[in-house]
């Protein structure tokens, strides 16, 4: 098969994944209010202590679409991983296929699993825990739902970008896109991932953007070095 057809097939996988994210986001947009309501029901605190502060309708729309995008990526990631594995495995040696399958299947399943844990287990647990143990006598604690959602969005993006960076750097090593002992696209990938995190983290993380962006890039780069180099 000519190289151009290989690139065309690869582009088709990316296009299907992007269209899948757009379609799922559009479908979920009709149910996002119910999804948020269901999530709030998992926070077992008095409803009088929960308040929804909307300072700008535009910010609230951005918040909703950020949630939609995160859940859409989580749904599409396992399917995209399988398609990428089927696309690349035919041109690899058995040892390369093994590592490719491990990386893609692990990342494809890890993203939706982490999103479920973050949104439906970790965040409700943290809110319930602090509401019970962090109160002061005579002081009523109020919980801003939007701030909690922004906290979850930030954590979700950290994992999504971090896992994606790890996958790209690992595959570059497996496919032999290296110079010496380093991936040739390493610096560019790290700069892109850290920049995306820096620009997309919600305002809740103001003051920690640089630290989080570079820490996520560093950890992803460190973990990707476990992948072998095949030339």
C-alpha positions, -999 to +999 in steps of 0.1 A: +000+000+000+014+034-009+024+058+019-003+082+009-030+056+014-016+048+049-018+085+058-053+086+043-064+057+065-048+073+096-065+106+088-098+088+085-094+074+120-088+109+134-117+123+115-141+096+127-129+102+163-134+139+161-169+135+145-177+110+172-168+135+199-188+162+182-219+139+177-218+126+213-213+162+227-243+173+207-264+144+219-254+148+255-261+186+253-298+177+255-293+158+288-265+179+304-288+195+330-301+160+341-265+148+342-255+177+365-286+171+386-277+134+390-242+144+399-255+168+426-276+141+441-244+121+448-232+150+470-250+140+502-252+173+519-281+196+528-294+213+497-296+245+516-258+244+519-253+242+481-257+272+459-253+277+422-235+310+416-236+321+379-217+353+374-220+352+336-242+332+312-213+329+289-191+313+316-219+288+324-221+278+287-184+273+287-187+251+318-214+229+303-195+224+271-163+216+289-182+188+308-196+176+275-162+175+258-146+156+287-173+129+288-173+127+249-136+121+249-140+095+276-166+076+255-147+078+222-112+070+236-117+032+238-130+030+203-102+052+189-076+031+207-089-001+191-090+015+156-054+028+161-042-006+172-058-023+142-043+003+119-007+001+132-004-036+142-002-050+106+031-032+100+048-041+133+068-070+147+051-091+174+071-075+202+061-041+189+024-052+186+026-063+223+037-029+235+013-011+212-017-031+225-007-025+261-003+012+258-034+018+237-058-005+256-045+007+289-050+044+280-083+038+262-098+022+293-080+044+319-095+077+306-132+067+311-124+049+343-106+079+358-135+103+347-160+081+365-139+080+396-132+117+396-168+129+390-189+103+408-166+090+436-137+114+444-155+148+441-186+138+460-165+121+487-143+152+491-172+176+494-190+153+519-158+148+539-150+185+542-187+194+549-186+170+579-151+177+592-143+212+581-171+232+597-168+256+626-194+260+653-216+289+645-204+292+609-225+279+580-204+266+551-217+272+516-206+252+486-205+268+452-214+241+426-197+260+397-164+261+416-166+224+424-174+217+387-144+238+376-122+218+400-134+186+384-128+199+349-093+209+357-084+175+372-100+158+342-080+178+317-048+171+336-054+133+333-066+135+297-037+156+285-012+137+306-023+103+293-024+116+257+012+129+260+023+096+275+007+077+246+023+099+219+058+098+234+056+060+240+044+053+205+072+075+191+097+053+209+081+020+198+079+032+161+116+042+162+110+079+158+141+086+179+174+103+177+200+088+201+179+077+230+152+104+228+121+108+208+126+133+180+092+148+187+096+149+225+103+186+229+074+196+206+049+172+222+058+184+257+056+221+248+022+215+231+007+195+260+020+219+287+007+249+266-028+233+262-030+227+300-018+262+308-044+278+285-074+255+293-072+251+331-102+269+347-096+301+368-099+280+399-063+269+393-050+304+389-015+306+403-009+269+398-011+267+360+026+268+353+034+242+380+006+219+369+014+221+332+051+214+336+046+187+363+021+169+340+045+171+311+074+159+332+055+129+347+042+119+312+077+121+298+091+101+327+065+073+323+069+071+285+106+061+290+094+027+301+084+020+265+113+003+246+129+018+215+126-002+183+145+010+153 
